[in-house]
Every structure is written in C-alpha cells, then in structure tokens.
C-alpha cells in the first residue's frame, strides 16, 4: 500500500511564497512521475506542475510558469512545489498525485494525497 501526504499549505498575502511538500510512503519500488494539481471551488481539478523522476524533466501550467518550481528528493521519496509571487487566483486545494510502482507489482498505478489548502488573500 502507498500513501501520499501533503503539507505546507496555509494563508499567505499576494506576492508571498509557500513551499508544499508531498511525502510518499509504504511499499514503494519506485516513483515514476509526480504531479501537483489544484482545485478551486466550482472549478475542475487542474494540473499545476509535474516532474518525471528519472530525468527530472518538468512541466508547468501556463498560469504558473516562472512563479512555481517543482522538484524532488528521491532519497526521501518527497516532491516539493515552491510557489512564489502568489496571486489570489492561486487559491485552491492543492493535491499531490503520484504514478508509482509498488514492490511486487508489474505496473505503475496512480495515487492521490488528501490535499492541502492554499489561500492567497490580504
């Protein structure tokens, strides 16, 4: 069994920064691809940023390019989302999603964390 746990959300003023963390634990063989998604009230869940673990190749939504940075610490099975120059429209619940291969499993599966609230407001 695999579990993803996010942390680091909170209330921040416009222009401020937050760093989200996502720790993967359990019967992990390897992380394949990790992503951060967000969902604001009334909106669909959208991809914010993702990273392919083996190559460290990253991908960002246009709305966050130049402001957000996704990174990973493979030894700790942890992925980070550094969010700078935050805007009120970044307010949402942020979810971590992992494409992960479990031990004794032939294929990769998707796992989601419970989410962490990010609120950008004065």
Secondary structure as GFF3:
##gff-version 3
##sequence-region A 1 122
A	DSSP	beta_strand	2	7	.	.	.	ID=ss1
A	DSSP	beta_strand	10	12	.	.	.	ID=ss2
A	DSSP	beta_strand	18	26	.	.	.	ID=ss3
A	DSSP	beta_strand	28	39	.	.	.	ID=ss4
A	DSSP	beta_strand	46	52	.	.	.	ID=ss5
A	DSSP	beta_strand	57	60	.	.	.	ID=ss6
A	DSSP	beta_strand	68	73	.	.	.	ID=ss7
A	DSSP	three_ten_helix	74	76	.	.	.	ID=ss8
A	DSSP	beta_strand	78	83	.	.	.	ID=ss9
A	DSSP	three_ten_helix	88	90	.	.	.	ID=ss10
A	DSSP	beta_strand	92	102	.	.	.	ID=ss11
A	DSSP	beta_strand	108	112	.	.	.	ID=ss12
A	DSSP	beta_strand	116	120	.	.	.	ID=ss13
###
